Amino acid sequence: MAKGYGIDCLGRYLESKGVTNYLIELGGEILTKGENIDKNQRWVVGIEAVDSPLENRSYEATVSLKNEGMASSGNYRKFRIDSLTGKKYVHTLNPLTGSAEMSDVTSSTVIATTCGLADAYATSFMALGLEKSTELLKNLPDVEAYLTFNDSLNNHQVFMTDGFKSRLGN
């Protein structure tokens, strides 16, 4: 959550200087205030497709934001495969075991009131897995999420909250 918190600090600094419309992005973490005044609309950002190549990234959805933070976390790029066992090790650690564990959630994008909060939940949902994340989301009225996962047949699927759906672009 350090990146998300840092972006919140940058936002407070801009506001202290009288800036009322901005979008700050740093490595998948975003904070918005006001509108995109060039287009006279909310800020529109993309959610990266988990299967897009690193050298030619594409997005699978766009979402509009205003006065809120968004953060993404994923295990689809940063991982290693043990050459002896074939086991996949990801960069998200299970806080209960201290070990890297594979989650059924492949990416987590969260919208919240601050970027720090969005960052914390995006990482948490990666560690919790789909079932526990969707259960927790029922009790988080100011947090919206877009979670990608692989079903039992290893097909790419998407879960999103109703509030996230209402922000989706075309």
C-alpha positions as CSV (number, residue, x, y, z in Angstrom):
1,M,0.0,0.0,0.0
2,A,3.0,2.3,0.0
3,K,2.4,3.4,-3.6
4,G,-1.2,4.1,-2.9
5,Y,-0.5,6.1,0.2
6,G,2.3,8.0,-1.6
7,I,-0.1,8.9,-4.4
8,D,-2.6,10.2,-1.8
9,C,0.2,12.4,-0.4
10,L,0.9,13.8,-3.9
11,G,-2.8,14.5,-4.3
12,R,-3.0,16.4,-1.0
13,Y,0.1,18.4,-2.1
14,L,-1.6,19.3,-5.4
15,E,-4.7,20.4,-3.6
16,S,-2.7,22.5,-1.2
17,K,-1.5,24.4,-4.3
18,G,-5.0,25.0,-5.5
19,V,-5.1,22.2,-8.2
20,T,-8.7,21.0,-8.5
21,N,-8.6,18.7,-11.5
22,Y,-5.9,16.0,-11.7
23,L,-5.1,12.3,-12.4
24,I,-2.0,10.8,-10.8
25,E,-0.9,7.4,-12.0
26,L,2.1,5.4,-10.8
27,G,2.5,1.7,-11.7
28,G,-1.2,0.9,-11.8
29,E,-2.2,3.0,-8.8
30,I,-4.4,6.0,-9.7
31,L,-5.9,9.0,-7.8
32,T,-8.4,11.3,-9.5
33,K,-9.8,14.7,-8.5
34,G,-12.4,16.6,-10.5
35,E,-12.7,16.0,-14.2
36,N,-10.6,15.8,-17.4
37,I,-11.2,19.4,-18.3
38,D,-9.9,18.9,-21.9
39,K,-12.8,16.5,-22.5
40,N,-15.3,17.9,-20.0
41,Q,-15.9,14.4,-18.5
42,R,-14.8,12.1,-15.7
43,W,-11.3,10.6,-16.0
44,V,-11.3,7.4,-18.1
45,V,-8.7,4.8,-17.4
46,G,-8.1,1.2,-18.7
47,I,-7.8,-2.1,-16.9
48,E,-5.0,-4.1,-18.4
49,A,-5.9,-7.4,-20.0
50,V,-4.1,-10.3,-18.1
51,D,-3.1,-11.9,-21.4
52,S,-1.6,-8.8,-23.1
53,P,2.1,-9.1,-23.8
54,L,4.4,-6.8,-21.8
55,E,5.7,-5.1,-24.9
56,N,2.2,-4.4,-26.3
57,R,-0.2,-3.9,-23.4
58,S,-3.9,-3.7,-24.1
59,Y,-6.9,-3.2,-21.8
60,E,-10.0,-5.3,-21.4
61,A,-12.2,-2.6,-20.0
62,T,-12.3,1.1,-19.2
63,V,-13.7,2.7,-16.1
64,S,-14.6,6.3,-15.3
65,L,-13.4,7.9,-12.1
66,K,-14.0,11.2,-10.2
67,N,-12.7,12.1,-6.8
68,E,-11.5,8.5,-6.0
69,G,-8.6,6.2,-6.1
70,M,-8.1,3.0,-8.0
71,A,-5.4,0.3,-7.6
72,S,-4.6,-2.9,-9.3
73,S,-2.7,-6.0,-8.3
74,G,-2.0,-9.1,-10.2
75,N,0.0,-12.3,-10.3
76,Y,-0.1,-12.8,-14.1
77,R,3.3,-11.1,-14.7
78,K,5.4,-11.4,-11.6
79,F,5.9,-15.0,-10.8
80,R,8.5,-17.8,-11.2
81,I,8.2,-21.4,-11.9
82,D,10.4,-23.8,-9.9
83,S,12.4,-25.8,-12.5
84,L,12.4,-28.9,-10.3
85,T,8.8,-29.1,-9.2
86,G,7.0,-27.0,-11.8
87,K,5.2,-25.1,-9.0
88,K,4.3,-21.5,-9.7
89,Y,5.4,-19.0,-7.1
90,V,3.8,-15.5,-7.1
91,H,4.7,-12.2,-5.5
92,T,1.7,-12.1,-3.2
93,L,2.3,-13.5,0.2
94,N,-0.2,-15.2,2.4
95,P,0.0,-13.3,5.7
96,L,-1.0,-16.4,7.7
97,T,1.8,-18.5,6.4
98,G,4.4,-16.0,5.1
99,S,4.7,-18.0,1.9
100,A,4.0,-17.1,-1.7
101,E,0.8,-19.0,-2.7
102,M,-1.1,-19.2,-5.9
103,S,-4.6,-17.6,-5.7
104,D,-7.5,-18.3,-8.0
105,V,-7.7,-14.5,-8.5
106,T,-5.3,-13.5,-11.3
107,S,-5.9,-9.7,-11.0
108,S,-7.7,-7.4,-8.7
109,T,-8.7,-3.8,-9.5
110,V,-10.3,-1.8,-6.7
111,I,-12.0,1.6,-6.5
112,A,-12.1,3.3,-3.1
113,T,-12.2,6.8,-1.5
114,T,-8.4,6.9,-1.4
115,C,-5.7,5.3,-3.4
116,G,-4.1,3.8,-0.3
117,L,-7.3,2.1,0.6
118,A,-7.8,0.8,-2.9
119,D,-4.2,-0.5,-2.9
120,A,-4.6,-2.3,0.4
121,Y,-7.8,-4.0,-0.7
122,A,-6.4,-4.9,-4.2
123,T,-3.5,-6.7,-2.6
124,S,-5.8,-8.3,0.1
125,F,-8.1,-9.7,-2.5
126,M,-5.2,-11.3,-4.3
127,A,-4.2,-13.1,-1.1
128,L,-7.8,-14.0,0.0
129,G,-8.9,-15.6,-3.2
130,L,-12.2,-15.2,-5.0
131,E,-14.7,-16.7,-2.5
132,K,-13.4,-14.8,0.5
133,S,-13.0,-11.6,-1.5
134,T,-16.6,-11.6,-2.8
135,E,-17.9,-12.3,0.7
136,L,-15.9,-9.4,2.1
137,L,-17.0,-7.1,-0.6
138,K,-20.7,-7.5,0.5
139,N,-19.7,-5.6,3.7
140,L,-17.7,-2.8,2.1
141,P,-20.2,-0.3,0.7
142,D,-17.5,2.2,-0.4
143,V,-15.3,-0.3,-2.2
144,E,-15.9,-1.5,-5.7
145,A,-13.9,-4.3,-7.3
146,Y,-13.1,-6.0,-10.7
147,L,-11.5,-9.4,-10.1
148,T,-10.3,-11.7,-12.8
149,F,-9.9,-15.4,-12.1
150,N,-9.6,-18.8,-13.8
151,D,-12.5,-21.1,-13.4
152,S,-12.3,-24.9,-12.8
153,L,-11.7,-25.4,-16.5
154,N,-8.9,-22.7,-16.5
155,N,-11.1,-20.3,-18.5
156,H,-10.6,-16.5,-17.9
157,Q,-13.6,-15.1,-15.9
158,V,-14.5,-11.7,-14.4
159,F,-16.4,-10.9,-11.2
160,M,-17.3,-7.3,-10.6
161,T,-19.4,-5.4,-8.1
162,D,-22.5,-3.5,-9.3
163,G,-20.8,-0.2,-8.4
164,F,-17.9,-1.1,-10.6
165,K,-20.2,-2.1,-13.5
166,S,-21.9,1.3,-13.3
167,R,-18.5,3.0,-14.0
168,L,-17.6,0.8,-17.0
169,G,-17.1,2.5,-20.4
170,N,-17.9,1.1,-23.8
